[in-house]
Amino acid sequence: MNPVSVNDLAYLSGRSLSSFKRDFQTIYNTSPSLWIRQKRLEKAKELLTYSAMSVTDVCFTTGFENVAHFSRVFKEHFGYTPSSYKQQLS
């Protein structure tokens, strides 16, 4: 959940950036950046569902660096804001 760049992932995999992106796209049928974002959002929804953490805490715990950005991409992905999701659960 720590912020990691695609360059770092390419380096850790022992590939150039372009070959890493190409191979990743072939295997997962999505870009590395979108895949990482999706996994972070799924974890964020899980934390909002099963923990008492605030939206801000969930944002930073899942590797997002800005609450407004987190709320916007969460809404784009799930159709509702993290705050409204948390309220629905109460």
PDB file of N, CA, C and O in Angstrom:
ATOM      1  N   MET A   1       0.807  -1.191   0.000  1.00  0.00           N
ATOM      2  CA  MET A   1       0.000   0.000   0.000  1.00  0.00           C
ATOM      3  C   MET A   1       0.860   1.268   0.000  1.00  0.00           C
ATOM      4  O   MET A   1       0.335   2.377  -0.099  1.00  0.00           O
ATOM      5  N   ASN A   2       2.150   1.104   0.109  1.00  0.00           N
ATOM      6  CA  ASN A   2       3.030   2.268   0.067  1.00  0.00           C
ATOM      7  C   ASN A   2       3.069   2.823  -1.351  1.00  0.00           C
ATOM      8  O   ASN A   2       3.013   2.069  -2.322  1.00  0.00           O
ATOM      9  N   PRO A   3       3.165   4.138  -1.464  1.00  0.00           N
ATOM     10  CA  PRO A   3       3.283   4.712  -2.809  1.00  0.00           C
ATOM     11  C   PRO A   3       4.510   4.144  -3.520  1.00  0.00           C
ATOM     12  O   PRO A   3       5.620   4.182  -2.989  1.00  0.00           O
ATOM     13  N   VAL A   4       4.304   3.631  -4.693  1.00  0.00           N
ATOM     14  CA  VAL A   4       5.389   3.055  -5.482  1.00  0.00           C
ATOM     15  C   VAL A   4       5.188   3.488  -6.934  1.00  0.00           C
ATOM     16  O   VAL A   4       4.063   3.542  -7.431  1.00  0.00           O
ATOM     17  N   SER A   5       6.280   3.787  -7.590  1.00  0.00           N
ATOM     18  CA  SER A   5       6.184   4.223  -8.979  1.00  0.00           C
ATOM     19  C   SER A   5       6.310   3.016  -9.909  1.00  0.00           C
ATOM     20  O   SER A   5       6.835   1.970  -9.527  1.00  0.00           O
ATOM     21  N   VAL A   6       5.830   3.180 -11.105  1.00  0.00           N
ATOM     22  CA  VAL A   6       5.956   2.129 -12.115  1.00  0.00           C
ATOM     23  C   VAL A   6       7.426   1.932 -12.452  1.00  0.00           C
ATOM     24  O   VAL A   6       7.851   0.817 -12.755  1.00  0.00           O
ATOM     25  N   ASN A   7       8.206   3.013 -12.400  1.00  0.00           N
ATOM     26  CA  ASN A   7       9.659   2.894 -12.617  1.00  0.00           C
ATOM     27  C   ASN A   7      10.293   1.971 -11.588  1.00  0.00           C
ATOM     28  O   ASN A   7      11.150   1.153 -11.922  1.00  0.00           O
ATOM     29  N   ASP A   8       9.867   2.107 -10.329  1.00  0.00           N
ATOM     30  CA  ASP A   8      10.395   1.236  -9.269  1.00  0.00           C
ATOM     31  C   ASP A   8      10.024  -0.224  -9.526  1.00  0.00           C
ATOM     32  O   ASP A   8      10.854  -1.118  -9.363  1.00  0.00           O
ATOM     33  N   LEU A   9       8.795  -0.456  -9.922  1.00  0.00           N
ATOM     34  CA  LEU A   9       8.359  -1.825 -10.204  1.00  0.00           C
ATOM     35  C   LEU A   9       9.127  -2.426 -11.371  1.00  0.00           C
ATOM     36  O   LEU A   9       9.508  -3.596 -11.338  1.00  0.00           O
ATOM     37  N   ALA A  10       9.349  -1.625 -12.395  1.00  0.00           N
ATOM     38  CA  ALA A  10      10.129  -2.103 -13.547  1.00  0.00           C
ATOM     39  C   ALA A  10      11.542  -2.466 -13.107  1.00  0.00           C
ATOM     40  O   ALA A  10      12.073  -3.507 -13.494  1.00  0.00           O
ATOM     41  N   TYR A  11      12.142  -1.608 -12.302  1.00  0.00           N
ATOM     42  CA  TYR A  11      13.499  -1.861 -11.796  1.00  0.00           C
ATOM     43  C   TYR A  11      13.529  -3.140 -10.967  1.00  0.00           C
ATOM     44  O   TYR A  11      14.407  -3.983 -11.147  1.00  0.00           O
ATOM     45  N   LEU A  12      12.559  -3.280 -10.053  1.00  0.00           N
ATOM     46  CA  LEU A  12      12.523  -4.466  -9.189  1.00  0.00           C
ATOM     47  C   LEU A  12      12.297  -5.753  -9.978  1.00  0.00           C
ATOM     48  O   LEU A  12      12.726  -6.827  -9.556  1.00  0.00           O
ATOM     49  N   SER A  13      11.625  -5.645 -11.117  1.00  0.00           N
ATOM     50  CA  SER A  13      11.378  -6.834 -11.933  1.00  0.00           C
ATOM     51  C   SER A  13      12.531  -7.133 -12.883  1.00  0.00           C
ATOM     52  O   SER A  13      12.531  -8.160 -13.562  1.00  0.00           O
ATOM     53  N   GLY A  14      13.523  -6.229 -12.932  1.00  0.00           N
ATOM     54  CA  GLY A  14      14.676  -6.446 -13.797  1.00  0.00           C
ATOM     55  C   GLY A  14      14.392  -6.172 -15.263  1.00  0.00           C
ATOM     56  O   GLY A  14      15.079  -6.700 -16.138  1.00  0.00           O
ATOM     57  N   ARG A  15      13.385  -5.350 -15.540  1.00  0.00           N
ATOM     58  CA  ARG A  15      13.020  -5.036 -16.919  1.00  0.00           C
ATOM     59  C   ARG A  15      13.116  -3.536 -17.147  1.00  0.00           C
ATOM     60  O   ARG A  15      13.119  -2.739 -16.208  1.00  0.00           O
ATOM     61  N   SER A  16      13.194  -3.181 -18.403  1.00  0.00           N
ATOM     62  CA  SER A  16      13.099  -1.765 -18.739  1.00  0.00           C
ATOM     63  C   SER A  16      11.658  -1.333 -18.521  1.00  0.00           C
ATOM     64  O   SER A  16      10.756  -2.169 -18.459  1.00  0.00           O
ATOM     65  N   LEU A  17      11.445  -0.047 -18.404  1.00  0.00           N
ATOM     66  CA  LEU A  17      10.101   0.481 -18.164  1.00  0.00           C
ATOM     67  C   LEU A  17       9.145   0.070 -19.285  1.00  0.00           C
ATOM     68  O   LEU A  17       8.022  -0.356 -19.017  1.00  0.00           O
ATOM     69  N   SER A  18       9.580   0.193 -20.512  1.00  0.00           N
ATOM     70  CA  SER A  18       8.702  -0.127 -21.637  1.00  0.00           C
ATOM     71  C   SER A  18       8.365  -1.618 -21.697  1.00  0.00           C
ATOM     72  O   SER A  18       7.220  -1.979 -21.966  1.00  0.00           O
ATOM     73  N   SER A  19       9.344  -2.482 -21.453  1.00  0.00           N
ATOM     74  CA  SER A  19       9.044  -3.921 -21.499  1.00  0.00           C
ATOM     75  C   SER A  19       8.187  -4.334 -20.296  1.00  0.00           C
ATOM     76  O   SER A  19       7.344  -5.223 -20.416  1.00  0.00           O
ATOM     77  N   PHE A  20       8.398  -3.695 -19.137  1.00  0.00           N
ATOM     78  CA  PHE A  20       7.562  -3.989 -17.975  1.00  0.00           C
ATOM     79  C   PHE A  20       6.107  -3.625 -18.261  1.00  0.00           C
ATOM     80  O   PHE A  20       5.203  -4.422 -18.012  1.00  0.00           O
ATOM     81  N   LYS A  21       5.886  -2.426 -18.782  1.00  0.00           N
ATOM     82  CA  LYS A  21       4.522  -1.989 -19.094  1.00  0.00           C
ATOM     83  C   LYS A  21       3.875  -2.901 -20.131  1.00  0.00           C
ATOM     84  O   LYS A  21       2.710  -3.273 -19.995  1.00  0.00           O
ATOM     85  N   ARG A  22       4.623  -3.257 -21.157  1.00  0.00           N
ATOM     86  CA  ARG A  22       4.094  -4.115 -22.219  1.00  0.00           C
ATOM     87  C   ARG A  22       3.732  -5.501 -21.674  1.00  0.00           C
ATOM     88  O   ARG A  22       2.650  -6.015 -21.956  1.00  0.00           O
ATOM     89  N   ASP A  23       4.628  -6.098 -20.902  1.00  0.00           N
ATOM     90  CA  ASP A  23       4.362  -7.424 -20.339  1.00  0.00           C
ATOM     91  C   ASP A  23       3.215  -7.385 -19.340  1.00  0.00           C
ATOM     92  O   ASP A  23       2.385  -8.294 -19.304  1.00  0.00           O
ATOM     93  N   PHE A  24       3.168  -6.346 -18.538  1.00  0.00           N
ATOM     94  CA  PHE A  24       2.091  -6.206 -17.557  1.00  0.00           C
ATOM     95  C   PHE A  24       0.745  -6.100 -18.269  1.00  0.00           C
ATOM     96  O   PHE A  24      -0.222  -6.756 -17.884  1.00  0.00           O
ATOM     97  N   GLN A  25       0.692  -5.278 -19.299  1.00  0.00           N
ATOM     98  CA  GLN A  25      -0.544  -5.102 -20.075  1.00  0.00           C
ATOM     99  C   GLN A  25      -0.984  -6.422 -20.686  1.00  0.00           C
ATOM    100  O   GLN A  25      -2.178  -6.724 -20.709  1.00  0.00           O
ATOM    101  N   THR A  26      -0.050  -7.205 -21.176  1.00  0.00           N
ATOM    102  CA  THR A  26      -0.370  -8.500 -21.777  1.00  0.00           C
ATOM    103  C   THR A  26      -0.941  -9.464 -20.742  1.00  0.00           C
ATOM    104  O   THR A  26      -1.915 -10.164 -21.020  1.00  0.00           O
ATOM    105  N   ILE A  27      -0.353  -9.505 -19.569  1.00  0.00           N
ATOM    106  CA  ILE A  27      -0.773 -10.459 -18.535  1.00  0.00           C
ATOM    107  C   ILE A  27      -2.069 -10.033 -17.859  1.00  0.00           C
ATOM    108  O   ILE A  27      -2.976 -10.848 -17.689  1.00  0.00           O
ATOM    109  N   TYR A  28      -2.165  -8.756 -17.470  1.00  0.00           N
ATOM    110  CA  TYR A  28      -3.296  -8.297 -16.652  1.00  0.00           C
ATOM    111  C   TYR A  28      -4.367  -7.533 -17.436  1.00  0.00           C
ATOM    112  O   TYR A  28      -5.415  -7.197 -16.884  1.00  0.00           O
ATOM    113  N   ASN A  29      -4.115  -7.262 -18.695  1.00  0.00           N
ATOM    114  CA  ASN A  29      -5.059  -6.558 -19.559  1.00  0.00           C
ATOM    115  C   ASN A  29      -5.408  -5.164 -19.023  1.00  0.00           C
ATOM    116  O   ASN A  29      -6.518  -4.674 -19.235  1.00  0.00           O
ATOM    117  N   THR A  30      -4.475  -4.543 -18.342  1.00  0.00           N
ATOM    118  CA  THR A  30      -4.613  -3.175 -17.851  1.00  0.00           C
ATOM    119  C   THR A  30      -3.218  -2.623 -17.595  1.00  0.00           C
ATOM    120  O   THR A  30      -2.241  -3.370 -17.565  1.00  0.00           O
ATOM    121  N   SER A  31      -3.134  -1.324 -17.412  1.00  0.00           N
ATOM    122  CA  SER A  31      -1.831  -0.718 -17.143  1.00  0.00           C
ATOM    123  C   SER A  31      -1.444  -0.947 -15.681  1.00  0.00           C
ATOM    124  O   SER A  31      -2.316  -1.157 -14.838  1.00  0.00           O
ATOM    125  N   PRO A  32      -0.153  -0.908 -15.374  1.00  0.00           N
ATOM    126  CA  PRO A  32       0.269  -1.074 -13.981  1.00  0.00           C
ATOM    127  C   PRO A  32      -0.340  -0.023 -13.054  1.00  0.00           C
ATOM    128  O   PRO A  32      -0.739  -0.348 -11.936  1.00  0.00           O
ATOM    129  N   SER A  33      -0.416   1.212 -13.494  1.00  0.00           N
ATOM    130  CA  SER A  33      -0.960   2.290 -12.658  1.00  0.00           C
ATOM    131  C   SER A  33      -2.424   2.058 -12.323  1.00  0.00           C
ATOM    132  O   SER A  33      -2.836   2.238 -11.177  1.00  0.00           O
ATOM    133  N   LEU A  34      -3.212   1.660 -13.315  1.00  0.00           N
ATOM    134  CA  LEU A  34      -4.632   1.397 -13.062  1.00  0.00           C
ATOM    135  C   LEU A  34      -4.830   0.174 -12.175  1.00  0.00           C
ATOM    136  O   LEU A  34      -5.735   0.153 -11.340  1.00  0.00           O
ATOM    137  N   TRP A  35      -3.995  -0.839 -12.347  1.00  0.00           N
ATOM    138  CA  TRP A  35      -4.088  -2.045 -11.526  1.00  0.00           C
ATOM    139  C   TRP A  35      -3.799  -1.711 -10.064  1.00  0.00           C
ATOM    140  O   TRP A  35      -4.517  -2.147  -9.164  1.00  0.00           O
ATOM    141  N   ILE A  36      -2.741  -0.933  -9.839  1.00  0.00           N
ATOM    142  CA  ILE A  36      -2.379  -0.531  -8.480  1.00  0.00           C
ATOM    143  C   ILE A  36      -3.511   0.283  -7.864  1.00  0.00           C
ATOM    144  O   ILE A  36      -3.887   0.052  -6.715  1.00  0.00           O
ATOM    145  N   ARG A  37      -4.053   1.230  -8.616  1.00  0.00           N
ATOM    146  CA  ARG A  37      -5.152   2.053  -8.097  1.00  0.00           C
ATOM    147  C   ARG A  37      -6.353   1.192  -7.732  1.00  0.00           C
ATOM    148  O   ARG A  37      -6.969   1.391  -6.685  1.00  0.00           O
ATOM    149  N   GLN A  38      -6.684   0.239  -8.592  1.00  0.00           N
ATOM    150  CA  GLN A  38      -7.830  -0.638  -8.323  1.00  0.00           C
ATOM    151  C   GLN A  38      -7.618  -1.440  -7.042  1.00  0.00           C
ATOM    152  O   GLN A  38      -8.536  -1.557  -6.231  1.00  0.00           O
ATOM    153  N   LYS A  39      -6.438  -1.987  -6.850  1.00  0.00           N
ATOM    154  CA  LYS A  39      -6.146  -2.763  -5.637  1.00  0.00           C
ATOM    155  C   LYS A  39      -6.214  -1.880  -4.398  1.00  0.00           C
ATOM    156  O   LYS A  39      -6.718  -2.312  -3.361  1.00  0.00           O
ATOM    157  N   ARG A  40      -5.715  -0.653  -4.488  1.00  0.00           N
ATOM    158  CA  ARG A  40      -5.784   0.267  -3.356  1.00  0.00           C
ATOM    159  C   ARG A  40      -7.231   0.623  -3.030  1.00  0.00           C
ATOM    160  O   ARG A  40      -7.607   0.703  -1.860  1.00  0.00           O
ATOM    161  N   LEU A  41      -8.043   0.839  -4.067  1.00  0.00           N
ATOM    162  CA  LEU A  41      -9.448   1.174  -3.846  1.00  0.00           C
ATOM    163  C   LEU A  41     -10.208   0.004  -3.231  1.00  0.00           C
ATOM    164  O   LEU A  41     -11.055   0.206  -2.361  1.00  0.00           O
ATOM    165  N   GLU A  42      -9.916  -1.206  -3.670  1.00  0.00           N
ATOM    166  CA  GLU A  42     -10.569  -2.382  -3.084  1.00  0.00           C
ATOM    167  C   GLU A  42     -10.204  -2.518  -1.603  1.00  0.00           C
ATOM    168  O   GLU A  42     -11.056  -2.835  -0.773  1.00  0.00           O
ATOM    169  N   LYS A  43      -8.940  -2.277  -1.283  1.00  0.00           N
ATOM    170  CA  LYS A  43      -8.504  -2.331   0.113  1.00  0.00           C
ATOM    171  C   LYS A  43      -9.156  -1.213   0.919  1.00  0.00           C
ATOM    172  O   LYS A  43      -9.544  -1.422   2.068  1.00  0.00           O
ATOM    173  N   ALA A  44      -9.277  -0.037   0.329  1.00  0.00           N
ATOM    174  CA  ALA A  44      -9.916   1.086   1.013  1.00  0.00           C
ATOM    175  C   ALA A  44     -11.370   0.760   1.328  1.00  0.00           C
ATOM    176  O   ALA A  44     -11.842   1.044   2.429  1.00  0.00           O
ATOM    177  N   LYS A  45     -12.076   0.175   0.389  1.00  0.00           N
ATOM    178  CA  LYS A  45     -13.472  -0.186   0.633  1.00  0.00           C
ATOM    179  C   LYS A  45     -13.561  -1.230   1.748  1.00  0.00           C
ATOM    180  O   LYS A  45     -14.451  -1.163   2.596  1.00  0.00           O
ATOM    181  N   GLU A  46     -12.655  -2.173   1.743  1.00  0.00           N
ATOM    182  CA  GLU A  46     -12.613  -3.187   2.801  1.00  0.00           C
ATOM    183  C   GLU A  46     -12.378  -2.544   4.165  1.00  0.00           C
ATOM    184  O   GLU A  46     -13.042  -2.899   5.139  1.00  0.00           O
ATOM    185  N   LEU A  47     -11.443  -1.605   4.241  1.00  0.00           N
ATOM    186  CA  LEU A  47     -11.169  -0.926   5.506  1.00  0.00           C
ATOM    187  C   LEU A  47     -12.361  -0.092   5.963  1.00  0.00           C
ATOM    188  O   LEU A  47     -12.676  -0.054   7.153  1.00  0.00           O
ATOM    189  N   LEU A  48     -13.019   0.569   5.030  1.00  0.00           N
ATOM    190  CA  LEU A  48     -14.198   1.355   5.389  1.00  0.00           C
ATOM    191  C   LEU A  48     -15.320   0.454   5.890  1.00  0.00           C
ATOM    192  O   LEU A  48     -16.096   0.845   6.762  1.00  0.00           O
ATOM    193  N   THR A  49     -15.401  -0.745   5.340  1.00  0.00           N
ATOM    194  CA  THR A  49     -16.460  -1.684   5.712  1.00  0.00           C
ATOM    195  C   THR A  49     -16.200  -2.331   7.061  1.00  0.00           C
ATOM    196  O   THR A  49     -17.109  -2.431   7.885  1.00  0.00           O
ATOM    197  N   TYR A  50     -14.989  -2.766   7.292  1.00  0.00           N
ATOM    198  CA  TYR A  50     -14.701  -3.619   8.447  1.00  0.00           C
ATOM    199  C   TYR A  50     -13.877  -2.972   9.558  1.00  0.00           C
ATOM    200  O   TYR A  50     -13.532  -3.646  10.528  1.00  0.00           O
ATOM    201  N   SER A  51     -13.557  -1.695   9.444  1.00  0.00           N
ATOM    202  CA  SER A  51     -12.800  -1.039  10.513  1.00  0.00           C
ATOM    203  C   SER A  51     -13.509   0.248  10.917  1.00  0.00           C
ATOM    204  O   SER A  51     -14.439   0.701  10.250  1.00  0.00           O
ATOM    205  N   ALA A  52     -13.062   0.810  11.991  1.00  0.00           N
ATOM    206  CA  ALA A  52     -13.615   2.079  12.474  1.00  0.00           C
ATOM    207  C   ALA A  52     -12.768   3.261  12.005  1.00  0.00           C
ATOM    208  O   ALA A  52     -12.915   4.373  12.511  1.00  0.00           O
ATOM    209  N   MET A  53     -11.897   3.021  11.053  1.00  0.00           N
ATOM    210  CA  MET A  53     -11.008   4.079  10.568  1.00  0.00           C
ATOM    211  C   MET A  53     -11.801   5.170   9.863  1.00  0.00           C
ATOM    212  O   MET A  53     -12.833   4.909   9.246  1.00  0.00           O
ATOM    213  N   SER A  54     -11.302   6.392   9.966  1.00  0.00           N
ATOM    214  CA  SER A  54     -11.915   7.513   9.260  1.00  0.00           C
ATOM    215  C   SER A  54     -11.527   7.451   7.781  1.00  0.00           C
ATOM    216  O   SER A  54     -10.609   6.727   7.395  1.00  0.00           O
ATOM    217  N   VAL A  55     -12.236   8.216   6.973  1.00  0.00           N
ATOM    218  CA  VAL A  55     -11.925   8.276   5.545  1.00  0.00           C
ATOM    219  C   VAL A  55     -10.502   8.777   5.340  1.00  0.00           C
ATOM    220  O   VAL A  55      -9.784   8.267   4.480  1.00  0.00           O
ATOM    221  N   THR A  56     -10.095   9.759   6.113  1.00  0.00           N
ATOM    222  CA  THR A  56      -8.729  10.290   6.001  1.00  0.00           C
ATOM    223  C   THR A  56      -7.692   9.221   6.326  1.00  0.00           C
ATOM    224  O   THR A  56      -6.697   9.080   5.614  1.00  0.00           O
ATOM    225  N   ASP A  57      -7.923   8.472   7.394  1.00  0.00           N
ATOM    226  CA  ASP A  57      -6.983   7.411   7.765  1.00  0.00           C
ATOM    227  C   ASP A  57      -6.919   6.331   6.690  1.00  0.00           C
ATOM    228  O   ASP A  57      -5.837   5.846   6.359  1.00  0.00           O
ATOM    229  N   VAL A  58      -8.058   5.959   6.153  1.00  0.00           N
ATOM    230  CA  VAL A  58      -8.097   4.959   5.085  1.00  0.00           C
ATOM    231  C   VAL A  58      -7.347   5.472   3.863  1.00  0.00           C
ATOM    232  O   VAL A  58      -6.602   4.726   3.227  1.00  0.00           O
ATOM    233  N   CYS A  59      -7.541   6.723   3.543  1.00  0.00           N
ATOM    234  CA  CYS A  59      -6.857   7.340   2.404  1.00  0.00           C
ATOM    235  C   CYS A  59      -5.351   7.156   2.508  1.00  0.00           C
ATOM    236  O   CYS A  59      -4.712   6.655   1.583  1.00  0.00           O
ATOM    237  N   PHE A  60      -4.791   7.562   3.634  1.00  0.00           N
ATOM    238  CA  PHE A  60      -3.334   7.504   3.785  1.00  0.00           C
ATOM    239  C   PHE A  60      -2.829   6.081   4.008  1.00  0.00           C
ATOM    240  O   PHE A  60      -1.715   5.753   3.599  1.00  0.00           O
ATOM    241  N   THR A  61      -3.621   5.244   4.642  1.00  0.00           N
ATOM    242  CA  THR A  61      -3.232   3.852   4.870  1.00  0.00           C
ATOM    243  C   THR A  61      -3.109   3.086   3.561  1.00  0.00           C
ATOM    244  O   THR A  61      -2.260   2.204   3.434  1.00  0.00           O
ATOM    245  N   THR A  62      -3.942   3.414   2.598  1.00  0.00           N
ATOM    246  CA  THR A  62      -3.946   2.691   1.326  1.00  0.00           C
ATOM    247  C   THR A  62      -3.034   3.322   0.279  1.00  0.00           C
ATOM    248  O   THR A  62      -3.064   2.923  -0.885  1.00  0.00           O
ATOM    249  N   GLY A  63      -2.230   4.296   0.678  1.00  0.00           N
ATOM    250  CA  GLY A  63      -1.209   4.825  -0.218  1.00  0.00           C
ATOM    251  C   GLY A  63      -1.604   6.038  -1.030  1.00  0.00           C
ATOM    252  O   GLY A  63      -0.827   6.505  -1.863  1.00  0.00           O
ATOM    253  N   PHE A  64      -2.799   6.557  -0.802  1.00  0.00           N
ATOM    254  CA  PHE A  64      -3.167   7.805  -1.470  1.00  0.00           C
ATOM    255  C   PHE A  64      -2.559   8.953  -0.684  1.00  0.00           C
ATOM    256  O   PHE A  64      -2.411   8.868   0.535  1.00  0.00           O
ATOM    257  N   GLU A  65      -2.209  10.018  -1.375  1.00  0.00           N
ATOM    258  CA  GLU A  65      -1.521  11.122  -0.718  1.00  0.00           C
ATOM    259  C   GLU A  65      -2.386  12.366  -0.566  1.00  0.00           C
ATOM    260  O   GLU A  65      -1.945  13.361   0.008  1.00  0.00           O
ATOM    261  N   ASN A  66      -3.626  12.317  -1.081  1.00  0.00           N
ATOM    262  CA  ASN A  66      -4.503  13.473  -1.045  1.00  0.00           C
ATOM    263  C   ASN A  66      -5.935  12.984  -0.865  1.00  0.00           C
ATOM    264  O   ASN A  66      -6.409  12.159  -1.646  1.00  0.00           O
ATOM    265  N   VAL A  67      -6.626  13.483   0.153  1.00  0.00           N
ATOM    266  CA  VAL A  67      -7.974  13.012   0.470  1.00  0.00           C
ATOM    267  C   VAL A  67      -8.957  13.368  -0.639  1.00  0.00           C
ATOM    268  O   VAL A  67      -9.822  12.560  -0.976  1.00  0.00           O
ATOM    269  N   ALA A  68      -8.839  14.557  -1.206  1.00  0.00           N
ATOM    270  CA  ALA A  68      -9.751  14.967  -2.280  1.00  0.00           C
ATOM    271  C   ALA A  68      -9.595  14.056  -3.497  1.00  0.00           C
ATOM    272  O   ALA A  68     -10.584  13.643  -4.102  1.00  0.00           O
ATOM    273  N   HIS A  69      -8.364  13.751  -3.845  1.00  0.00           N
ATOM    274  CA  HIS A  69      -8.106  12.845  -4.971  1.00  0.00           C
ATOM    275  C   HIS A  69      -8.648  11.450  -4.660  1.00  0.00           C
ATOM    276  O   HIS A  69      -9.280  10.823  -5.511  1.00  0.00           O
ATOM    277  N   PHE A  70      -8.404  10.970  -3.451  1.00  0.00           N
ATOM    278  CA  PHE A  70      -8.916   9.668  -3.035  1.00  0.00           C
ATOM    279  C   PHE A  70     -10.441   9.621  -3.154  1.00  0.00           C
ATOM    280  O   PHE A  70     -10.992   8.661  -3.694  1.00  0.00           O
ATOM    281  N   SER A  71     -11.113  10.640  -2.657  1.00  0.00           N
ATOM    282  CA  SER A  71     -12.576  10.675  -2.722  1.00  0.00           C
ATOM    283  C   SER A  71     -13.071  10.665  -4.166  1.00  0.00           C
ATOM    284  O   SER A  71     -14.042   9.985  -4.495  1.00  0.00           O
ATOM    285  N   ARG A  72     -12.393  11.426  -5.020  1.00  0.00           N
ATOM    286  CA  ARG A  72     -12.802  11.501  -6.430  1.00  0.00           C
ATOM    287  C   ARG A  72     -12.638  10.151  -7.127  1.00  0.00           C
ATOM    288  O   ARG A  72     -13.559   9.704  -7.810  1.00  0.00           O
ATOM    289  N   VAL A  73     -11.490   9.494  -6.973  1.00  0.00           N
ATOM    290  CA  VAL A  73     -11.281   8.217  -7.667  1.00  0.00           C
ATOM    291  C   VAL A  73     -12.130   7.103  -7.046  1.00  0.00           C
ATOM    292  O   VAL A  73     -12.548   6.181  -7.746  1.00  0.00           O
ATOM    293  N   PHE A  74     -12.386   7.185  -5.742  1.00  0.00           N
ATOM    294  CA  PHE A  74     -13.274   6.212  -5.091  1.00  0.00           C
ATOM    295  C   PHE A  74     -14.672   6.324  -5.696  1.00  0.00           C
ATOM    296  O   PHE A  74     -15.304   5.314  -6.006  1.00  0.00           O
ATOM    297  N   LYS A  75     -15.149   7.553  -5.861  1.00  0.00           N
ATOM    298  CA  LYS A  75     -16.480   7.765  -6.437  1.00  0.00           C
ATOM    299  C   LYS A  75     -16.527   7.305  -7.895  1.00  0.00           C
ATOM    300  O   LYS A  75     -17.510   6.696  -8.318  1.00  0.00           O
ATOM    301  N   GLU A  76     -15.484   7.589  -8.658  1.00  0.00           N
ATOM    302  CA  GLU A  76     -15.426   7.145 -10.055  1.00  0.00           C
ATOM    303  C   GLU A  76     -15.487   5.623 -10.139  1.00  0.00           C
ATOM    304  O   GLU A  76     -16.124   5.073 -11.037  1.00  0.00           O
ATOM    305  N   HIS A  77     -14.826   4.946  -9.208  1.00  0.00           N
ATOM    306  CA  HIS A  77     -14.734   3.485  -9.253  1.00  0.00           C
ATOM    307  C   HIS A  77     -15.996   2.807  -8.720  1.00  0.00           C
ATOM    308  O   HIS A  77     -16.484   1.849  -9.319  1.00  0.00           O
ATOM    309  N   PHE A  78     -16.530   3.305  -7.590  1.00  0.00           N
ATOM    310  CA  PHE A  78     -17.648   2.626  -6.933  1.00  0.00           C
ATOM    311  C   PHE A  78     -18.995   3.322  -7.120  1.00  0.00           C
ATOM    312  O   PHE A  78     -20.036   2.712  -6.873  1.00  0.00           O
ATOM    313  N   GLY A  79     -18.998   4.582  -7.550  1.00  0.00           N
ATOM    314  CA  GLY A  79     -20.253   5.281  -7.774  1.00  0.00           C
ATOM    315  C   GLY A  79     -20.738   6.102  -6.592  1.00  0.00           C
ATOM    316  O   GLY A  79     -21.810   6.702  -6.668  1.00  0.00           O
ATOM    317  N   TYR A  80     -19.991   6.146  -5.512  1.00  0.00           N
ATOM    318  CA  TYR A  80     -20.330   6.943  -4.337  1.00  0.00           C
ATOM    319  C   TYR A  80     -19.050   7.323  -3.624  1.00  0.00           C
ATOM    320  O   TYR A  80     -18.021   6.665  -3.782  1.00  0.00           O
ATOM    321  N   THR A  81     -19.115   8.380  -2.845  1.00  0.00           N
ATOM    322  CA  THR A  81     -17.920   8.844  -2.134  1.00  0.00           C
ATOM    323  C   THR A  81     -17.633   7.931  -0.943  1.00  0.00           C
ATOM    324  O   THR A  81     -18.532   7.240  -0.466  1.00  0.00           O
ATOM    325  N   PRO A  82     -16.400   7.921  -0.463  1.00  0.00           N
ATOM    326  CA  PRO A  82     -16.091   7.117   0.713  1.00  0.00           C
ATOM    327  C   PRO A  82     -16.907   7.545   1.935  1.00  0.00           C
ATOM    328  O   PRO A  82     -17.308   6.706   2.740  1.00  0.00           O
ATOM    329  N   SER A  83     -17.151   8.839   2.070  1.00  0.00           N
ATOM    330  CA  SER A  83     -17.938   9.329   3.207  1.00  0.00           C
ATOM    331  C   SER A  83     -19.371   8.818   3.153  1.00  0.00           C
ATOM    332  O   SER A  83     -19.913   8.371   4.164  1.00  0.00           O
ATOM    333  N   SER A  84     -19.988   8.883   1.965  1.00  0.00           N
ATOM    334  CA  SER A  84     -21.371   8.401   1.856  1.00  0.00           C
ATOM    335  C   SER A  84     -21.421   6.882   2.029  1.00  0.00           C
ATOM    336  O   SER A  84     -22.393   6.365   2.579  1.00  0.00           O
ATOM    337  N   TYR A  85     -20.412   6.168   1.579  1.00  0.00           N
ATOM    338  CA  TYR A  85     -20.355   4.728   1.779  1.00  0.00           C
ATOM    339  C   TYR A  85     -20.274   4.406   3.266  1.00  0.00           C
ATOM    340  O   TYR A  85     -20.973   3.517   3.754  1.00  0.00           O
ATOM    341  N   LYS A  86     -19.424   5.127   3.978  1.00  0.00           N
ATOM    342  CA  LYS A  86     -19.263   4.916   5.416  1.00  0.00           C
ATOM    343  C   LYS A  86     -20.582   5.219   6.145  1.00  0.00           C
ATOM    344  O   LYS A  86     -20.947   4.509   7.082  1.00  0.00           O
ATOM    345  N   GLN A  87     -21.290   6.261   5.720  1.00  0.00           N
ATOM    346  CA  GLN A  87     -22.573   6.610   6.334  1.00  0.00           C
ATOM    347  C   GLN A  87     -23.628   5.537   6.068  1.00  0.00           C
ATOM    348  O   GLN A  87     -24.439   5.244   6.947  1.00  0.00           O
ATOM    349  N   GLN A  88     -23.632   4.952   4.881  1.00  0.00           N
ATOM    350  CA  GLN A  88     -24.583   3.890   4.548  1.00  0.00           C
ATOM    351  C   GLN A  88     -24.397   2.682   5.451  1.00  0.00           C
ATOM    352  O   GLN A  88     -25.358   1.983   5.774  1.00  0.00           O
ATOM    353  N   LEU A  89     -23.164   2.441   5.854  1.00  0.00           N
ATOM    354  CA  LEU A  89     -22.870   1.275   6.705  1.00  0.00           C
ATOM    355  C   LEU A  89     -23.332   1.469   8.139  1.00  0.00           C
ATOM    356  O   LEU A  89     -23.558   0.501   8.865  1.00  0.00           O
ATOM    357  N   SER A  90     -23.471   2.721   8.539  1.00  0.00           N
ATOM    358  CA  SER A  90     -23.864   3.008   9.934  1.00  0.00           C
ATOM    359  C   SER A  90     -25.334   2.764  10.169  1.00  0.00           C
ATOM    360  O   SER A  90     -25.821   2.957  11.282  1.00  0.00           O
TER     361      SER A  90
END
